[in-house]
């Protein structure tokens, strides 16, 4: 067997992804003015771009994972299915299903590793190589549509900056803009959530908590508008915060027929906790991107978002002017 790829543990990729899935995130976002308090953060802008890309991409998220696996195997056999899953940030259970489907279509061959019977070696078949070529053409066409507002030079620079947000062991496996956005988004979300481990909070809670802190009591519909998300998405976030004792549902003082949301004392305390984690994540992102990289990536992400979110350029500039 030739060109078998074995990667050192130190270069392992991100912790495997967790919910929400791409489809759920895509349908949660709506067009409109984005909250100025959030537009300065690379992680937030990246999430919005990811959702926008996912909403405009044909096919299920599994298709994206399958292509990433096939594309990774073009460089040679992979000595460990688990290792490849970790490199690509794919949950190990999901990875089993991905490989099962690829093997069922005759695109991947899975064999026991003779040196470690607990591992499977993954090999690309001729059918798999054909699928990769077809997939690459489709990805190139999608990328051209998704990044139409950018010049070729800007797309190249965007890809370079996004790759810096990935672990070294992953950077050479992900090439297309849509997949770089996806992988970078998942990694930053995991890094942020890891900073909140044990608190019951997630970085996604920063948006609603900060908006409620600034706006005071407000109806859920207004919160959804402020965050530019759907009503059901806002409802899910609010339910999580109410269950955690961070938000209270009271009566709207301006309309007693409606409920109004406001932070509890615990909510104000936990907002500081989430804000600290978001700040630490922003500092980590700035370090990964290098001098000037944060401003450059922010400008490119904003340019991608401007068609759906007029005024986002001014909002982001206002945060970092």
Secondary structure, DSSP 8 states (H G I E B T S, - for coil): --S-B---GGG-------SS-HHHHHHHB-SS---TTTTT-HHHHHHHHHHHHHHTS-S-HHHHHHHHHHHHHTTS-BS-HHHHHHHTT--HHHHHHHHHHHHHTTSEEEEEETTEEEEEEEEE-HHHHHHHHHHHHHHHHHHHHHTTTS-HHHHHHHHHHHHHTS-HHHHTT--SHHHHHHHHHHHHHHHHHHTTTTTT--TTHHHHHHHHHHH-SB-HHHHHHHHTB-HHHHHHHHHHHHHTTSEEEEEETTEEEEEEEEE-HHHHHHHHHHHHHHHHHHHHHHHHH-TTHHHHHHHHHHHHHTTTSTTHHHHHHHH--
